Amino acid sequence: MAGATGKSSPFATELNRAISGISASEQPSKAATPTATAARTIDAKEAAKIKSTAQDFESLLVYQLLKQMWDTIPQSGLFDNGLAGQFFREMWLEELSKKVSVEGPGLGVAQVVERELTDIASRTLKPEDLK
């Protein structure tokens, strides 16, 4: 690295000398690094399971959002506040959240989770691959 006077610092000179002294065979290869693992292919069954898991996660998130929103609405008597009414409301919110996540456009969370799980699965070996 050149300073204001155009001269290299002693550190830069030593660093350049050390780097140029390493032959190509002594440099570590990319295959030797732990981050450069070979990606494996995901079969259709595993991809479907990942997609289902991502949709289930989004459905659970939507359910929790709907439940919290419902709890902020004052009760008007339309639904019974008893045990049966609570049970019906919970089932209705659960089904509504599934419809939004699976059949509707959803929140987009499922697509992000699916992409990340697919990426993780492609970099992870199955137990049978280790044999």
C-alpha positions in Angstrom: 0.0 0.0 0.0 1.4 3.3 -1.0 1.4 6.1 1.5 1.2 9.8 0.9 4.8 9.9 -0.3 4.3 7.0 -2.7 6.4 4.5 -0.6 5.0 1.2 0.7 4.7 0.7 4.4 7.0 -2.1 5.9 3.9 -4.1 6.7 2.5 -3.9 3.1 6.0 -4.9 1.7 6.2 -7.9 4.0 2.6 -8.9 3.2 3.2 -8.7 -0.5 6.5 -10.7 -0.2 4.7 -13.4 1.8 1.8 -13.7 -0.6 4.0 -13.9 -3.6 6.1 -16.6 -2.0 3.2 -19.0 -1.7 3.0 -21.3 -4.7 -0.3 -22.2 -6.2 0.0 -25.7 -4.8 0.4 -24.4 -1.3 -2.8 -22.3 -1.4 -5.8 -24.0 0.1 -8.4 -25.1 -2.5 -12.0 -24.1 -2.3 -13.0 -27.8 -2.0 -11.0 -28.0 1.3 -13.0 -25.2 2.9 -15.9 -26.3 5.2 -18.3 -23.9 3.5 -17.8 -25.3 0.0 -19.9 -28.5 0.5 -21.4 -30.2 -2.4 -25.2 -29.5 -2.7 -27.4 -32.5 -2.9 -30.6 -32.6 -4.8 -33.9 -32.6 -3.1 -36.4 -35.2 -4.3 -40.1 -34.5 -4.9 -41.2 -36.2 -1.7 -38.8 -34.1 0.4 -39.8 -30.9 -1.4 -43.5 -31.6 -0.7 -42.7 -32.1 2.9 -40.8 -28.9 3.1 -43.6 -27.0 1.4 -46.2 -28.5 3.8 -44.0 -27.6 6.8 -43.6 -24.0 5.6 -47.4 -23.7 5.0 -48.1 -25.2 8.5 -45.8 -22.6 10.0 -47.4 -19.7 8.2 -50.9 -21.1 9.2 -49.8 -21.2 12.8 -48.5 -17.6 12.6 -51.8 -16.4 10.9 -53.8 -18.2 13.6 -51.9 -16.5 16.4 -52.4 -13.1 14.7 -56.1 -13.7 14.2 -56.6 -14.9 17.7 -54.8 -11.8 19.2 -56.9 -9.6 16.9 -60.1 -11.3 17.9 -59.3 -10.9 21.6 -59.3 -7.1 21.1 -62.9 -7.0 19.8 -65.5 -6.4 22.4 -68.0 -9.3 22.8 -71.4 -8.4 21.4 -73.4 -11.6 22.1 -73.2 -12.8 18.5 -71.0 -15.7 19.7 -71.7 -17.3 23.0 -69.0 -16.5 25.6 -69.3 -20.0 27.0 -67.1 -23.0 26.5 -68.9 -24.0 23.3 -68.5 -20.5 21.8 -64.8 -20.5 22.6 -64.4 -23.9 21.1 -66.2 -22.9 18.0 -64.2 -19.6 17.7 -60.9 -21.5 18.1 -61.9 -24.0 15.4 -63.1 -21.3 13.1 -59.9 -19.2 13.5 -57.8 -22.3 12.9 -59.6 -23.2 9.6 -59.5 -19.6 8.5 -55.8 -19.4 9.0 -55.3 -22.7 7.0 -57.4 -21.3 4.1 -55.4 -18.0 4.1 -52.0 -19.8 4.2 -52.7 -22.8 1.9 -55.4 -21.7 -0.5 -55.0 -18.0 -0.4 -52.0 -15.7 -1.1 -50.9 -15.9 2.5 -48.5 -13.5 4.1 -45.5 -14.7 2.1 -43.9 -16.2 5.1 -44.4 -19.8 3.8 -42.4 -19.0 0.6 -39.5 -17.6 2.6 -39.5 -20.5 5.1 -39.7 -23.0 2.2 -36.7 -21.3 0.4 -34.6 -21.4 3.6 -35.5 -25.0 4.5 -34.7 -26.1 0.9 -31.4 -24.3 1.1 -30.6 -26.0 4.5 -31.7 -29.4 3.2 -29.6 -29.1 0.1 -26.5 -28.5 2.2 -27.3 -31.2 4.8 -26.4 -34.8 4.3 -29.0 -37.5 5.0 -27.9 -40.2 7.5 -27.9 -42.8 4.6 -25.4 -40.5 2.7 -22.9 -41.0 5.5 -22.6 -44.8 5.0 
